[in-house]
């Protein structure tokens, strides 16, 4: 994996440039962790942004739904909408995964 290609893909995800994401997604290991946002994967970013198109694209390219950030949160913990959560669940995300504070994706932080 070339760090610069991953960086370009990460920028495309953060800025929601779907055409650019589609052209780069198969050229890097999409399950790598970010260099700029330590402990986050591209899937964490897409989910946090409530970007269903990018989330679906990453999942169709084998993004790992069980990846954890520095707080042990999986993308499902971060899912801001039922549509994103449903996508993650369809790809095998676990509602039983626990963050470092013990919360599962079923806990509401509000």
C-alpha positions as CSV (number, residue, x, y, z in Angstrom):
1,X,0.0,0.0,0.0
2,X,1.3,3.4,-0.9
3,X,0.7,5.9,2.0
4,X,0.0,8.7,-0.6
5,X,-2.7,6.6,-2.3
6,X,-4.3,5.8,1.0
7,X,-4.1,9.5,1.9
8,X,-5.8,10.4,-1.3
9,X,-8.5,7.9,-0.7
10,X,-9.0,9.1,2.9
11,X,-9.3,12.7,1.7
12,X,-11.9,11.6,-0.9
13,X,-13.9,9.8,1.9
14,X,-13.8,12.8,4.2
15,X,-14.8,15.1,1.4
16,X,-17.4,12.7,-0.1
17,X,-15.9,12.6,-3.5
18,X,-17.7,9.4,-4.5
19,X,-16.2,9.1,-8.1
20,X,-12.7,9.4,-6.7
21,X,-13.4,6.9,-4.0
22,X,-14.7,4.4,-6.6
23,X,-11.5,4.8,-8.6
24,X,-9.2,4.4,-5.7
25,X,-10.9,1.9,-3.4
26,X,-9.4,-1.2,-5.2
27,X,-5.9,0.2,-5.2
28,X,-5.2,0.2,-1.4
29,X,-5.9,-1.9,1.7
30,X,-9.1,-0.1,2.8
31,X,-8.8,-1.7,6.2
32,X,-5.6,0.2,7.1
33,X,-5.9,2.7,9.9
34,X,-5.6,6.4,9.2
35,X,-2.3,8.2,9.6
36,X,-4.1,11.5,10.1
37,X,-6.9,10.3,12.4
38,X,-5.2,7.8,14.6
39,X,-7.3,4.7,15.3
40,X,-9.9,5.3,12.6
41,X,-10.5,3.3,9.4
42,X,-12.1,4.6,6.2
43,X,-15.3,2.8,7.3
44,X,-15.3,4.6,10.6
45,X,-15.1,7.9,8.7
46,X,-17.8,7.1,6.2
47,X,-20.2,5.9,8.9
48,X,-19.5,9.0,11.1
49,X,-20.3,11.2,8.2
50,X,-23.6,9.3,7.6
51,X,-22.4,8.7,4.0
52,X,-24.4,5.7,2.9
53,X,-22.9,5.7,-0.6
54,X,-19.3,5.5,0.6
55,X,-20.3,3.0,3.4
56,X,-21.8,0.7,0.8
57,X,-18.9,1.0,-1.5
58,X,-16.4,0.2,1.3
59,X,-18.5,-2.7,2.5
60,X,-18.7,-4.1,-1.1
61,X,-14.9,-3.9,-1.2
62,X,-14.6,-6.0,1.9
63,X,-14.1,-3.3,4.6
64,X,-14.1,-5.1,8.0
65,X,-17.2,-4.2,10.1
66,X,-15.5,-5.4,13.3
67,X,-12.5,-3.0,13.1
68,X,-12.2,-1.0,16.3
69,X,-10.9,2.6,17.0
70,X,-8.8,3.6,19.9
71,X,-11.9,3.5,22.2
72,X,-12.7,0.0,20.8
73,X,-15.7,1.5,19.0
74,X,-16.7,-0.4,15.9
75,X,-18.4,1.4,13.0
76,X,-21.8,0.2,14.3
77,X,-21.1,2.2,17.6
78,X,-20.8,5.3,15.4
79,X,-23.8,4.7,13.1
80,X,-25.9,7.9,13.1
81,X,-28.8,6.4,11.2
82,X,-30.9,3.3,10.9
83,X,-29.9,2.9,7.2
84,X,-26.2,2.9,8.0
85,X,-26.7,0.5,10.9
86,X,-28.8,-1.8,8.7
87,X,-26.0,-1.9,6.2
88,X,-23.4,-2.8,8.8
89,X,-25.6,-5.4,10.4
90,X,-26.2,-7.0,6.9
91,X,-22.4,-7.3,6.6
92,X,-22.1,-9.0,10.0
93,X,-21.5,-6.2,12.5
94,X,-22.1,-7.3,16.1
95,X,-24.5,-5.6,18.4
96,X,-22.5,-7.2,21.3
97,X,-19.2,-5.4,20.6
98,X,-18.1,-3.3,23.6
99,X,-16.2,-0.1,23.7
100,X,-13.6,0.5,26.5
101,X,-16.4,2.1,28.6
102,X,-18.5,-1.1,28.2
103,X,-21.1,0.4,25.9
104,X,-22.5,-1.7,23.1
105,X,-23.9,-0.3,19.8
106,X,-27.3,-0.6,21.4
107,X,-26.5,2.0,24.1
108,X,-27.6,5.6,23.3
109,X,-25.1,8.3,24.2
110,X,-27.8,11.0,24.2
